[in-house]
Amino acid sequence: MMKKILISQPKPSSDKSPYYDIEKDYGVSCVFRPFFKVEGLTAKEFRQQKINILDYTAVVFTSRHAIDNFFKLAKEMRITIPEDMKYFFVLENISLYIQKYVQYRKRKVFFCNTGKMNDLVPLMVRHKTEKYLIPMSDVHNDDVKNLLNEKKLNHTECVMYRTVSNDFTEEEKKTLDYDMLVFFSPTGVKALRKNFPDFQQGDVKIGAFGPATAKTVEEEGWRLDLQAPTKECPSMTSALKAYLKKCNE
């Protein structure tokens, strides 16, 4: 019986979060505990990469962290982002987040629905005259770079934020007592290994959001019990609801 679920994200700021509906509807407790925190680069650190944001006509975002830190840096560097800048996203719900900073206009927002860069590339190829800027974390590989080179797109990757392990206290380490752990990034999965090197999965269920996160769970030798997004469940909360409903049948 599922009772306690660890969500490796900060506690939702809104009382209307679907996680609270899940708690109410399925009698479970969701505990919010990020395994890592994100720190944005300062303008001084970013300038060392010798990248001028205004040289680009389109930005590709793979996460909300990338959006937050792109606009934070632009503000810090007193850069006004042009009205005609185009934005590309690996998921629709990430694309909606941009409304926090700019007016959402369909003609300049493009997204796929799989969370995979491979599926966004055909859209980018249709706009092959664009100069693409891709904000990233300090922890990344060359997969995106190689993929875009292959398609002969004009692109530059840049680091705009870093991930820092949000270490567990000794007390927390003694009490990792959950029926399910839910991860949203490869960094979160690796932080579990770092903080709990002797973790044995046993009956503990593991959920992963995004293909890279799912792959990392399996690479660590753990069983993946729940994966999102899917066609039926575009968000982790909808996937979790479907999973709990099935468990309760």
N, C-alpha and C positions, 0 to 999 in steps of 0.2 A: 504493500500500500504506500503510495507516494504521499509524504507528509511535509518534507522540507527540501526546498529547491534553492541552490545557490546561483544567483544571477550575477555574473562577473562584470557588472556595470554599475555606475553610480545610481543612487536612489532617484527615481523619476521626480522631476520638479512639480509635475502636475498631479493633482488628486484624481484626475480622470484617466490615469495610465491603465492600459488593458491588463497589466500585471495585477492590479488590485481586483479587477473583475475575476481573474483566474483564481485568486485567493478565495474570493467569496463563493464562486460557482463550484470549485472543486475541493474546498476544504484544505488547501495546502498553504504553507507559509513560504513566501518568497523573501530570501535574504539577499540584499544588494551589497556586494563586496567586490570592487574592482581589483583585479590582480596586477594592474599596472596603471600608471597615470601618464598623461600626455603633456609635454611641455613644449610650447612654441619657441622657435628660434627668435632671438632678438634681431632687430633690423641690422645691427652691426655684424652679427653672425651670418645673416642671410647675404649681406653685401659681399662677403668673402667669396661667394660663389660666382660673383660677377654676372648676375642675371638681371636684365631690365624687364620687369613685368610688362611694360608698355610695348615691348618688341613683339608681343604675342597677340594673336587674334582670337584664340580659343584656349580654355582651360579644361583639363580633364580631372574630375574628382572621383576618388575611389572610397571616400569616407567623409563623415561629418567633421572629423578632426581636420581634414585637409581644407574643407570650406572655412571653418573657423579661423584657422591660422593664415590662410591666404588673405582674407579680408582684414585680419588683425595687423598683418605685416603691411598691407597696402595703406592702412590708416596711419600706422606708425611712421611710414616712409612718406606720408602726405601724397600718396598717389591716388588720383581719381580714376577709377576703372571706367573705360569708355562704355557708352550706352550700347554700342554694337558688339561688345565682347560676347562670344558664344561659349556655352557651358555644356560639357558632356559628362554623363554620369553612368556608373555601372548598375544603378538601381533607381527606380522611380522615387522610392521614399527618401533617397538621398537627395534627389533633384528638388523635392518639395522643401527641403531644409534651407535651400538657398534664399527662400522668401524672407528669411531673417535679415538678409543683407541687400538684396536687389529685387526689383519688381519681376515677377515670374512671367516671362513672355514666351509663348510656345515657339515663336520663330527663332529664338536663340537658345532654347533648351532641348537637349537630345539625350535619350537614355535607352538602355536595354533593361531587361527584367530578370537577368540571371545572376547578376553580381560578378560576372566573368568578363574580364577585359577582352577575351577572344570574341565575345558576342557584341562588344561595343565597336570593335575595329571596323566592321563593314560600314557602320554609320559614319565613322571618321573618314573612311576612304571616299565616301560620297562628297565629303567636303575637303578634298585633298589639297586645296590651295591654302588652307588655314595653317597658321604657325601655332603648334600646340605646346602648351606648358603643362607639365604634369607634377603637381606638388606631391611629395612623398614623405614618409617617415625615414628616420636615419637607419631603420632596419628594413632593408629591401634587397631584392636580387635584381638581376638584369633581364628578367623575363619580359617585362613590359617594353623595355628599350629594344630588345631583340625582335619582339613581335612587330613593333612599329617600324623598325629598320627594314624588316622583311617586306613591309607594304610600301616602303619608300615614302613614308610620311615625314613632314618637317616637324621635328619635336625635340623638346629638351626636358629632361627630368631634373627636379631640384628638391632639396631637402628643406622642408618648412617647419617640421616638428620632430621631436624625439620621444621615444617611449622609455619610461623609467619604471623599473619593477617596484610595485607597491608592497613591500615586504610584510609578511605576516608576523604578528607578535608570537612569543613563545607560547602564550596561553592559547592563541588561535590555532597554532600548530598542533596542539594536543587535542583539539576538539573539532577536527574536520569531519563533522557528523551530518552528512546530507544524503538524501536519497537520489538527488540528481545535481549535476554541475552543468551550467550552460555557459558556453564560450562564444565570443564574438570576433576573435582575432587569433592568429597564430601566436602572437606575443603573450596573450592570456594563457594559452595552453602551455607554452614553455615556462611561464611563471609558476604554474602548478607543479611542474617537474622540479623547478629550482627550489621552491618553498617546501615541497613535500617529496623529497627524493625516494622515499620508501612507499609512496602511495600505491596501494593495491586496489584495483577497481572493484573486483568482486561483483556484488549486486548493484553497485552505484551506476546509475544511468548517466550518459554524457550526451549533451546536445551541442551542436555547432552551427553557427551562422556563417555562411559563405564557404565556397569551395576550398579556399586556402586554409581556413580554420579546420574544416573536416579532414583535409589531407594531413595536417599537423597532428591531429588527434590519433590518426591511424599510424603515422610515422613514430609516434611515441609508444606504440604498441598497445593502445587502449581500444576498447570497443566503442564504436559510434552508434548510439541508439536513436538519435534524432538529428535530422539535418534540415536546414532551411537556408535560403528560400527555395520553394518548389512552385510549380504552376498553381497548385491548389492553395498553398500557404506561403504568400509572399513575405510574411514577417515572422520573426521568432515567436511572437505572442500567439499568432494564429496557428503556428505549427505545434506549439505547446498545448494549446486548447485541444486540438485534434488528438494529440498523443494522450493527454489525460482522459479525454472522453473514451478513447479506446481502452485505456487501462481500467476504467470503471465499468466497462460493459460486462 
